[in-house]
């Protein structure tokens, strides 16, 4: 999903990040990029953390971002975004370069495990620890873990893959 992420240099909240995100993006010629915004991702130090990273608040929104620049040289001269969420709150971003080139970077972010997958991993670890505490032989350990997960209401790893 295309996304335009803005990092703020805020001395009070070093982890404040706003992402304008959408399904549809288009590039016209070599100097204009437009993104149709359908949601906002808002992160700050006050948000709950998963693996030490603030989990964003997702706000369904409607709007547009426009990035103007020379994409061949990966430089932009202006960025403007405007979006409104379901409660009528407006999010706006306006940036115009002072003439100094602004460098564009494509961020590749590894997906974080979702909550269900993470909960299943924790349950599997707990069952492995129970197997060790019960001194289950290695040959019987898989069956023990599958039964432990079933007793706890979890799916076995094989059932998740199907």
C-alpha positions as CSV (number, residue, x, y, z in Angstrom):
1,X,0.0,0.0,0.0
2,X,1.5,3.4,-1.0
3,X,2.2,5.6,2.0
4,X,3.7,9.1,2.6
5,X,5.3,9.2,6.0
6,X,6.3,12.4,7.8
7,X,8.7,12.4,10.7
8,X,8.4,15.4,13.0
9,X,11.4,16.9,14.8
10,X,9.6,17.5,18.1
11,X,11.8,17.8,21.2
12,X,8.8,16.7,23.4
13,X,7.9,13.6,21.3
14,X,10.8,12.2,19.3
15,X,8.6,9.3,18.0
16,X,5.8,11.4,16.6
17,X,5.1,10.1,13.1
18,X,2.1,10.7,10.7
19,X,1.5,8.5,7.7
20,X,-0.9,9.4,4.9
21,X,-1.8,6.0,3.4
22,X,-4.0,4.9,0.5
23,X,-4.6,2.2,-2.1
24,X,-4.4,4.4,-5.2
25,X,-1.4,6.4,-6.3
26,X,-0.3,7.7,-9.6
27,X,2.7,9.5,-11.1
28,X,2.2,12.0,-13.8
29,X,5.2,12.7,-16.0
30,X,8.4,12.9,-13.9
31,X,7.4,15.7,-11.6
32,X,4.1,14.9,-9.9
33,X,3.0,12.1,-7.6
34,X,-0.6,12.0,-6.2
35,X,-1.8,9.7,-3.5
36,X,-5.5,9.2,-2.7
37,X,-5.6,9.0,1.1
38,X,-8.0,6.5,2.7
39,X,-6.4,6.3,6.2
40,X,-4.0,8.0,8.5
41,X,-1.5,6.2,10.7
42,X,-0.6,8.2,13.8
43,X,2.2,7.2,16.1
44,X,3.6,8.9,19.2
45,X,5.3,8.0,22.4
46,X,2.0,7.8,24.2
47,X,0.7,4.9,22.0
48,X,1.0,1.3,23.3
49,X,4.2,-0.4,22.1
50,X,4.8,-3.7,20.3
51,X,8.4,-4.9,20.4
52,X,9.4,-1.4,21.5
53,X,7.7,0.4,18.6
54,X,4.6,2.5,19.1
55,X,1.6,0.9,17.5
56,X,-0.1,3.5,15.3
57,X,-3.7,4.7,15.7
58,X,-5.5,4.0,12.4
59,X,-8.0,6.7,11.4
60,X,-10.1,6.1,8.3
61,X,-9.8,9.3,6.3
62,X,-10.4,10.7,2.9
63,X,-8.0,13.1,1.1
64,X,-5.1,13.6,-1.2
65,X,-1.3,14.1,-1.1
66,X,0.7,15.8,-3.9
67,X,4.4,15.6,-4.2
68,X,6.1,17.8,-6.8
69,X,9.7,17.4,-7.8
70,X,12.2,15.7,-10.1
71,X,11.8,12.0,-9.4
72,X,14.7,11.1,-11.7
73,X,17.1,12.8,-9.2
74,X,14.9,11.7,-6.2
75,X,14.4,15.3,-5.1
76,X,11.1,17.1,-4.3
77,X,10.3,20.8,-4.1
78,X,6.9,20.6,-2.3
79,X,4.6,18.3,-0.5
80,X,1.0,19.0,0.4
81,X,-1.5,16.7,2.0
82,X,-5.0,17.2,3.3
83,X,-7.3,14.5,4.8
84,X,-10.4,14.4,7.0
85,X,-11.2,11.5,9.3
86,X,-14.7,10.1,10.1
87,X,-15.1,12.4,13.1
88,X,-14.4,15.5,10.9
89,X,-10.8,16.1,12.2
90,X,-8.6,17.6,9.6
91,X,-5.0,16.6,8.9
92,X,-2.9,18.9,6.8
93,X,0.7,19.0,5.7
94,X,2.3,21.8,3.7
95,X,6.0,21.9,2.9
96,X,7.8,24.0,0.3
97,X,11.5,23.7,-0.1
98,X,13.6,26.9,0.3
99,X,15.4,26.0,-2.9
100,X,17.7,23.4,-1.3
101,X,16.9,20.0,-2.7
102,X,14.7,17.7,-0.5
103,X,15.8,14.1,-0.7
104,X,13.1,11.4,-1.2
105,X,13.7,8.0,0.5
106,X,11.8,4.8,-0.1
107,X,11.4,3.1,3.3
108,X,11.1,-0.6,3.4
109,X,9.5,-1.7,6.6
110,X,9.4,-5.3,7.7
111,X,5.9,-6.2,8.8
112,X,5.4,-6.6,12.5
113,X,3.7,-9.8,13.6
114,X,0.0,-9.2,14.1
115,X,-1.5,-9.7,17.5
116,X,-3.0,-13.1,16.8
117,X,0.3,-14.5,15.5
118,X,2.2,-13.0,18.4
119,X,-0.3,-14.5,20.9
120,X,0.1,-17.9,19.2
121,X,3.9,-17.7,19.4
122,X,3.7,-16.9,23.1
123,X,1.3,-19.9,23.6
124,X,3.7,-22.2,21.7
125,X,6.6,-21.0,23.8
126,X,4.7,-21.6,27.0
127,X,3.8,-25.1,25.9
128,X,7.4,-25.9,25.0
129,X,8.5,-24.7,28.5
130,X,5.8,-26.9,30.1
131,X,7.1,-29.9,28.0
132,X,10.7,-29.2,29.3
133,X,9.4,-28.9,32.9
134,X,7.5,-32.1,32.6
135,X,10.7,-33.8,31.2
136,X,8.8,-34.9,28.0
137,X,11.2,-36.9,25.7
138,X,12.1,-35.2,22.4
139,X,10.3,-37.8,20.4
140,X,7.0,-37.1,22.3
141,X,7.4,-33.3,22.5
142,X,5.5,-32.4,19.3
143,X,2.5,-34.3,20.3
144,X,2.6,-32.9,23.8
145,X,2.8,-29.3,22.4
146,X,-0.1,-29.8,20.0
147,X,-2.2,-31.2,22.9
148,X,-1.2,-28.4,25.2
149,X,-2.2,-25.8,22.5
150,X,-5.5,-27.6,22.0
151,X,-6.1,-27.6,25.8
152,X,-5.5,-23.9,25.9
153,X,-7.8,-23.2,22.9
154,X,-5.0,-22.4,20.5
155,X,-4.5,-23.8,17.0
156,X,-1.5,-26.0,16.3
157,X,1.1,-24.7,13.9
158,X,0.0,-27.2,11.2
159,X,-3.6,-26.1,11.5
160,X,-2.6,-22.4,11.0
161,X,-0.9,-23.2,7.7
162,X,-4.0,-24.8,6.2
